[in-house]
Amino acid sequence: MPFLRESDDVYELYLGTEGVELDETNPENRFSPGWIDAVNELLDQVAEAGSSSKKGLVITATGKFFTNGLDTDFVFANADKLPAYLDDVHALYAKVLTLPVATVAAINGHAFGAGAMLALCADYRAMRADRGFWSLPEAALNMPFTAGMAALIRTRLADAAATDSMLTSRRYGADDAVSSGIVEETAPSEGLVERARAVAAERASTAGANLAVIKKGLRAPLLETLAIPTPASLL
């Protein structure tokens, strides 16, 4: 399950299990209900400390995936629970978007679907240069975007990148992701987290309740859309 590390300058939230390259129960860091709960609890710890501790937050993982998005096994087995499940995903996005600390996503591997959108919730993104794709595969999988997800993508990406990524399910490597404005920079795998840590540390002095207020004002229309309950008609 996800875990948190703390240093003098930053928190590091890892989306996989501590001490192993791959979590056997969730090797792709998919958004299972338990995984969402664990990430929420860790983000709450960061948010609580953010009012008194001037630190930034790096969000990353180990292994092949940053996160492969929705837990499709859960979705297919629990169609009646899908609206509530998606509401939980939206709430997770809103929490990351409004944390009272600077956030940097260090995209260590594939970021697909809901996982790609999670990366967009960070204030800044660095992507591994040599391997991994950022992609929104929903069109290819015949899956819709929720209103909240579409609003997130429209808000965080330029129109050309949002249109291309949503309608074609294109897989963006690191260089293409930079040129499309999906991520701010690339870094070699061995220096990715270190670079993300440096960016987060540079911005750590802004941490506090006022930063959360600014973020909420900046993202107000998006947050309002994310808070709308997912209708059963989405199915």
Order of alpha helices (4+ residues) and beta strands (2+ residues): beta-beta-alpha-beta-beta-alpha-alpha-beta-beta-alpha-beta-beta-alpha-alpha-beta-alpha-beta-alpha-alpha-alpha
